[in-house]
């Protein structure tokens, strides 16, 4: 028998249905162009404040989605971490976009991103009550930050420090991205090996994931929430 779950427009879901507590991790999975980054930013629009800021780790030299959303969110850009104290006091923003300078020399850029992102993640873990946003989880893992990612997934919740991550395929990141997520968004994926790994998300019947994910419409996502064992389809 087909599973029936609630369906919402994205606007209704974000403003009326999405319930978030500091420290709850968020994972979005789907191919490029399915709206992972936009979804994360729209959710941040609801939860980011100066007292619970978002820290976006910007890996790409140019990211049109980020450039569109950062001003809407009230995020300020900084090339290094931590931001200068006078910027923090002057702007008191809802969050920061950490964007180290790019030289297009991977030997230089990778090393700089590694240390700057690591500093921001560990500082956020220590301070707590903030969200680290990484729409390129695979890129962070490839830089050598897997241990820091796992520290946030496994212990960040107790500090109110959450990790909001996006990735194209589940094989690109540790299982922690699924079995520690409080909220997960899955775009359409016909690969049953990927769907099987999505089932690592606890608290929701794996059969729901197996049936619904391969058949999702384009730009729609299956939303799973561990607290309350919620499943719903969110349309663009």
C-alpha positions as CSV (number, residue, x, y, z in Angstrom):
1,X,0.0,0.0,0.0
2,X,1.4,3.4,-0.9
3,X,2.4,5.6,2.0
4,X,0.5,8.9,2.4
5,X,2.3,11.8,3.9
6,X,1.4,15.5,4.3
7,X,2.4,17.8,1.5
8,X,3.2,21.5,1.8
9,X,4.4,24.4,-0.3
10,X,7.8,25.5,0.7
11,X,6.4,28.8,2.1
12,X,3.8,27.1,4.3
13,X,6.3,24.5,5.5
14,X,9.0,27.1,6.5
15,X,6.7,29.6,8.1
16,X,4.1,27.3,9.7
17,X,5.5,23.8,10.0
18,X,9.2,23.9,10.5
19,X,10.1,23.7,14.2
20,X,13.7,24.0,15.2
21,X,15.7,23.9,18.4
22,X,19.3,25.2,18.7
23,X,21.7,22.3,18.4
24,X,19.5,20.2,16.0
25,X,21.5,19.2,12.9
26,X,20.1,19.7,9.4
27,X,21.2,17.7,6.4
28,X,20.1,18.3,2.8
29,X,20.9,15.8,0.0
30,X,20.3,16.0,-3.7
31,X,21.9,16.7,-7.1
32,X,23.1,20.1,-8.2
33,X,20.2,22.4,-9.0
34,X,17.6,20.8,-6.7
35,X,17.6,23.7,-4.3
36,X,19.6,22.4,-1.3
37,X,21.4,25.7,-0.6
38,X,18.3,27.7,-1.2
39,X,16.4,25.5,1.3
40,X,19.1,25.9,3.9
41,X,19.1,29.7,3.5
42,X,15.3,30.0,3.6
43,X,15.3,28.1,6.8
44,X,18.1,30.3,8.2
45,X,15.9,33.3,7.4
46,X,13.5,32.0,10.0
47,X,16.0,31.0,12.7
48,X,19.2,33.2,12.4
49,X,19.5,36.1,14.8
50,X,22.4,38.0,16.4
51,X,22.0,35.7,19.5
52,X,21.9,32.6,17.3
53,X,23.9,33.5,14.2
54,X,24.6,31.4,11.2
55,X,28.2,30.9,10.1
56,X,28.3,30.1,6.3
57,X,31.5,28.4,5.2
58,X,31.9,29.6,1.6
59,X,34.1,27.3,-0.5
60,X,33.3,28.4,-4.1
61,X,34.9,31.4,-5.7
62,X,31.5,32.5,-6.9
63,X,28.1,31.3,-5.5
64,X,25.1,33.1,-7.0
65,X,22.7,31.6,-4.5
66,X,24.8,32.8,-1.6
67,X,25.3,36.2,-3.1
68,X,21.5,36.5,-3.4
69,X,20.7,35.3,0.1
70,X,23.4,36.7,2.3
71,X,21.9,40.3,2.2
72,X,18.4,39.0,2.7
73,X,19.6,37.1,5.8
74,X,21.5,40.1,7.2
75,X,24.8,38.2,7.0
76,X,28.1,40.0,6.7
77,X,31.2,38.7,4.9
78,X,34.5,38.2,6.6
79,X,37.8,36.8,5.0
80,X,39.1,35.3,8.2
81,X,37.9,34.0,11.6
82,X,37.1,35.4,14.0
83,X,35.8,38.6,12.4
84,X,37.4,41.8,13.8
85,X,35.8,42.9,17.0
86,X,34.8,46.3,15.6
87,X,32.8,44.6,12.8
88,X,31.0,42.5,15.3
89,X,30.1,45.5,17.4
90,X,29.3,47.8,14.5
91,X,27.1,45.4,12.5
92,X,25.8,42.8,15.1
93,X,24.6,40.7,12.1
94,X,22.4,37.7,12.0
95,X,25.4,35.7,10.8
96,X,28.6,35.7,8.8
97,X,29.8,34.4,5.5
98,X,33.4,33.2,6.0
99,X,35.1,33.5,2.6
100,X,38.8,33.3,2.6
101,X,40.6,35.0,-0.4
102,X,40.9,32.8,-3.4
103,X,44.1,32.7,-5.5
104,X,43.0,29.8,-7.8
105,X,46.1,27.9,-6.6
106,X,44.7,24.8,-4.9
107,X,47.9,24.4,-2.8
108,X,47.3,27.9,-1.3
109,X,43.5,28.0,-1.2
110,X,43.0,24.5,0.3
111,X,45.4,25.2,3.1
112,X,43.9,28.6,3.8
113,X,40.3,27.2,3.8
114,X,41.3,24.4,6.0
115,X,42.6,26.6,8.8
116,X,40.0,29.3,8.6
117,X,37.0,26.9,8.4
118,X,38.5,24.8,11.2
119,X,38.9,27.9,13.4
120,X,35.3,28.9,12.8
121,X,33.9,25.4,13.4
122,X,35.8,24.9,16.7
123,X,35.1,28.4,17.9
124,X,31.4,27.9,17.2
125,X,31.5,24.5,19.0
126,X,33.1,26.2,22.0
127,X,30.8,29.3,22.1
128,X,27.6,27.4,21.3
129,X,24.2,28.7,20.3
130,X,25.0,29.1,16.6
131,X,24.6,27.2,13.3
132,X,27.6,26.2,11.1
133,X,26.3,26.1,7.5
134,X,28.3,24.0,5.0
135,X,26.5,23.4,1.7
136,X,29.7,21.5,0.6
137,X,30.1,18.8,3.2
138,X,32.1,16.7,0.7
139,X,34.5,19.6,0.2
140,X,35.1,20.0,3.9
141,X,35.7,16.3,4.3
142,X,38.1,16.4,1.4
143,X,40.1,19.3,3.0
144,X,40.7,17.1,6.0
145,X,38.0,18.3,8.4
146,X,36.2,15.0,8.9
147,X,37.2,14.8,12.6
148,X,35.9,18.3,13.2
149,X,32.6,17.6,11.4
150,X,32.1,14.4,13.5
151,X,32.8,16.4,16.7
152,X,30.0,18.8,15.8
153,X,27.6,16.1,14.8
154,X,28.3,14.0,17.9
155,X,28.8,16.6,20.6
156,X,27.7,20.0,19.2
157,X,24.0,19.5,20.2
158,X,24.9,19.7,23.9
159,X,26.4,23.2,23.2
160,X,23.6,24.4,21.0
161,X,25.9,24.3,18.1
162,X,24.3,22.7,15.0
163,X,25.8,21.7,11.7
164,X,23.6,22.5,8.6
165,X,25.1,20.6,5.7
166,X,24.4,19.9,2.0
167,X,25.8,17.2,-0.2
168,X,25.1,15.7,-3.6
169,X,25.4,12.0,-2.8
170,X,25.3,10.1,0.6
171,X,28.5,8.2,-0.2
172,X,30.4,11.5,-0.1
173,X,30.1,12.0,3.7
174,X,30.2,10.0,6.9
175,X,27.1,8.3,8.2
176,X,27.0,10.9,11.0
177,X,25.3,13.2,8.5
178,X,22.3,10.9,8.6
179,X,22.2,9.2,12.0
180,X,22.8,12.5,13.9
181,X,20.5,14.7,11.9
182,X,17.5,16.1,13.6
183,X,16.1,17.3,10.3
184,X,16.8,15.8,6.8
185,X,15.7,16.9,3.3
186,X,16.0,14.5,0.5
187,X,15.6,15.3,-3.2
188,X,14.7,12.8,-5.9
189,X,17.2,10.0,-6.3
190,X,16.6,6.8,-8.4
191,X,19.8,5.1,-7.1
192,X,18.6,2.5,-4.6
193,X,22.1,2.3,-3.0
194,X,21.8,6.0,-2.1
195,X,18.2,5.4,-0.9
196,X,19.3,2.6,1.3
197,X,21.9,4.8,3.0
198,X,19.2,7.5,3.6
199,X,17.5,4.9,5.7
200,X,20.2,5.3,8.4
201,X,18.1,8.3,9.5
202,X,16.6,6.9,12.7
203,X,13.0,7.2,13.9
204,X,11.3,7.0,10.5
205,X,10.1,3.9,8.7
206,X,12.8,3.2,6.1
207,X,10.0,1.9,3.7
208,X,8.7,5.5,3.4
209,X,12.1,6.7,2.2
210,X,12.4,3.7,-0.2
211,X,9.1,4.4,-1.8
212,X,9.0,8.2,-1.9
213,X,12.5,9.4,-2.7
214,X,12.8,7.8,-6.2
215,X,9.5,9.3,-7.2
216,X,9.7,12.9,-5.9
217,X,8.9,15.6,-8.4
218,X,11.8,17.9,-9.5
219,X,12.6,20.6,-6.8
220,X,10.5,18.8,-4.2
221,X,12.0,17.3,-1.1
222,X,11.1,14.6,1.4
223,X,11.4,16.1,4.8
224,X,12.2,13.9,7.8
225,X,12.2,15.0,11.4
226,X,13.5,12.8,14.1
227,X,11.7,14.5,16.9
228,X,8.1,13.4,16.6
229,X,8.9,11.0,13.7
230,X,7.6,13.4,11.1
231,X,7.7,12.8,7.3
232,X,6.3,15.3,4.7
233,X,6.8,16.3,1.1
234,X,7.8,19.9,0.6
235,X,7.2,21.4,-2.9
236,X,8.9,24.4,-4.3
